[in-house]
């Protein structure tokens, strides 16, 4: 997704001189297209992410649209107070870009996981939160949101190859994209888990169950169409590379509770603190029940439990 993001940012910067790019001493082999095209609009702020957020606040106040770029835990968690006190409280167009959301940097260990970034950003009422699901959706998502009023957080994965079947690069108003129709249950996915969620639907289809699959690419403000997509179903599962609190699962629970829906919710995500074991993203997805097989099994278990309770 990084390559798609940078290519699109270069395109947008050619049309708007207000766009700047700041990094916390990383992005090598990713940011070069922007650096080469607009060297005077690129700033390496060093390993000083709080200062980078503060600098972006001042640049936004001066009329620019600064994008601050780092690994998700460094761009969100380390400077969070600066983002809140600067961009959020002054409603400035600072764009926070977090790469490697979830466990994309799996072998780097827990210090490089982003498992609470969506939760943090969703606490801020004016912060728009965008999480593209694959490389082809990244460009359209950025084009649709780069010039929004107020701050925006972009949560990017690292995978530039895997494409979500049925998504076809769509980023629709409100950030809700139905990639598969079904009437038995609904699966909601955010970001890098969308591919595995479609695979779970394929596995459920082999059992005679048709699952609706919705890619949720906007997590704040609440997508206005989410209630209508949840309402017809007795069972919904959310799948996210994030703690189960504060992210997509919490968003769906809030919609269900506020609307008084009769939908049962199962949250597939990270339930516990990292324990020191590391590995690839695929390995960690399996360990935490976010791979296609685990999600399908969670759905089957929930359906069976629902049938037993009804009996």
N, C-alpha and C positions, 0 to 999 in steps of 0.2 A: 504493500500500500504506500510505502514511503516514496517510491519512484513516481507513482501516479499523483500523489499529493504535490510533490515538487514540480512536476511537469505542469500541473494545473496552476500552481502558484506563479510560475514564470509567465504563463499565458495571461493570468489576471493582472500581473504586475506590468505587462506591456500596455495595458489599457488604463491603469490607475497608478500614478506616481506616489500615491500615499502608502502603498504597500511596502513594508519593510520586513526583513527576516532577522531574528536574533536567535543565537544558539548558546547553550551552556557548554561549549567546548566539545561538541560531538556532531554527528551527522556526516562524517567523512564517508565518501563513496555513495552519498545520498543527496547532499545539498549542493554539490558542485554546479549543476545546471543553473541554479539561481545565482550563485556566487559569480560565475563566469558572465552571466547576462547583466547582472546589476551589482557590481562590486561595491559601489558607494551606498547601496541600500542593504548591505549585509553587515551584521555586527556579531563578532564572537565575544561574548561577555565573560568567557572563562568559567571555571567551576565556581560560580557565584549566582545560583539561580534566584535567590531573593533579590539581589541587585538587578538581575535581568528583568524580573517582574516589575520592580520599581522603575527601571529605565523605560520599560514599555508603557507604564502608566503615564510618565511624563511625555513620551512621544505621542501617545493617543490624545492627551490633553492639548498638545500642540497641533493636532489635526491629522496625524498619521494613523495608519492601520497596521500596528505591529503584530507579527506572528512570533511567539516565543516557542522554541522547539527543543525538546529533550526527551529522554526516556520518561515514561509516564510518572513514575514515582518522584523524579527530580523536577518535572515541570509542574506538577500538581501539589504533591504533599509537602515538599521542602519549602516552597514559597507561598503556601496557601494563605497565610495571613496577609501577605503583601497583595495577593490577588483580590482578597476580600476587601481590604481597606482601600485599595487603589481602583482597579477596574470595576469591581462590583458596586461599591458604595458611591462611586462617581459615574456609574453607567457609561463607561468608556469602551470603545471598540478594540479591546485587547483580545487577541486570538491565542489561546493556550493550546499547543499541540503536544499531545502525549503519545509517544511511540512505544509499542510493545505492551499494550493493555493486556491485563490478565497475566498469563505466564509464558508469554512469547519469548522472554529471555530466561527460559527454564533452567539451563545449566549454570546461569549466574547466581542462582539461589534467591532466597526470599527478599533480600535487599533490593532486588531488581524486579520483583513482582508488582503489578498494579492491581490490587484486589479491593481497594476501597476508594479509588479515584472518582468513580461515578457517584458514589454515596456522598463524598465531600462536595462535589460540584452541584449535585442536586439540592443541597441544602440552601444554595444561594438562589433566591427567586428570579433574578434577572439573568442568570447564566444559562445560555443555550448549550445543551450537551448533544453532540453529534458523534455517532459511532458507526462508520461505514463497515459493511460486512465483507467486502472484498475489493480488489484493486479497481475493478470496473465501476463500482459504485462510488469510489472515493472522489473522482473528478466531478461527477454530477452533484454530489453532496456539498463539495466545496463551492462550486459555482452557485448553488442555490442559497448559500448561507454566509458567504464571506463578507457581504456588505450589510448584514443585519445590524440594527442598533444594539448597543450594549455588548457585553463580552460573550465569547463563544469558546467552548472547549471541544477540541477534536480528538477523539480517541482512536488511534490508528494501530493496526496490527503490523507485523513484519512480513507476512506472507504476500509475495507479489505474484504467486502462481495460481493458487486454488481459487476457483470461481464457484459461487453459490448457484446451483441449478435453479433455473426459473427466475433469478433476480435480473439478469441481463442489464446490469448497470443502472437500474431504475432507482431514483430517489424522488419519491412522490411527496406532495405537500403533507406535512405532519410527520414525515419519516416512517410511515407504515407501508410495507410492501408485502402483499400476499403472494407467495411464490408457489403455493400448492393449495388446492381446495380439498376440503373434506368435511364430513358431518359428524364424525364420532368423537373427536376431541380436537383441541387446538394446541399447537406448539408455538411459543414465542421465543425468538432468538435474538441476541444482540451481538454484534461484532463477530469475532473470530469463531464463535460456536455455531454460526448459521449453517456452515457446510455440514457439520456433524448432525445438526438438527434435521436437515433434509434427509440425511442417511437414516436417521431414526424413523422418519416417516416412511421411507422405503421398506424398512424392516417390519414396521407395523402393517404395511399393506400386504406383506407376505402372510400375515396372520388374519387377513380379512378386515382390517381396521383402516379407515380412511381419515387421516389427520390433516387438518388445516395447518399450514406453516406460515407464520408471519415474521418477517424480518423487521425488527424495531430499531430504526437507525436514529431516532430522536428520543432522548430519555428525559429531557427537560427543555421547555415546558411539556406537560403531559400531552401526548398526541391526542387531538380531539376525537379521532375515530376509534380509539382503543376500546372504549366501552361497547360500541356496536360490534366489534369483532369478537369480544369476549361473551357477550350476552347470550348467544344461542347455545352455548356449550355448558355441559355439566362438569367437564374436567378441562383444565388448562395446565400446561407445564411451561415454566420459563427456564431457559438454558442460557447461562452466562459465565464467562471467565471472570468472576468477581465473587466476593463474599455474598452470601444469600441475603444479607441485610443491606438496604440502601440502594441497590441497583435495580435491575429489571424486575426481579421477583417482588421487591417492595413496591415498585411502580404499579405492577399488575394488582397486587393486594390492595393498594390504596384505591384503585379504580373500582375494583370489585366491592370493597367496603362502602365507598362513598355513594356508589350507584345502587347498593343493595341487591347485587346480582346473586343468583344462586349457583355460581360457578365455584367448584372446588379447585384449589390451587396447589400445585406441587412445584417447589423451587429446586431446580438442579443447578448447583454451583458449588462454591467452596464453603464447607461447613465448619472447618477447623483451621487453626493456625498451622502454617507450614512446619514440618517436623524435621527438616534438615535434609530429607531425601530430594534430590534434584534429577532432572532429565529433560528430555525433549518436551515440547508442548503436547505432542500426541500422547506421550507417556503420562504426563500430568493430567491431561483431560481424562484419560482412562482411570487414573487413581482417584480422581475426584468425581467420577460419575458423569462426565460431560461428553464422552464419546457417543457415537450413534447407538451402539449396542446397549450401553448403560441407560441412555435416555429412553430407548424403546422398552427396556425392562422396567424402568420406573413407571412408565405409562401403563404397561400391562398389570403391574402390581396395584397401581392406584385404581384401575378399572375393576380388577378382581375384588379389591377391598370394598369399592362402592357397590358392587353387585351383592356381596355378602351382607353389607349393612342394609341394603334395600330388602333383602330376603328376611 
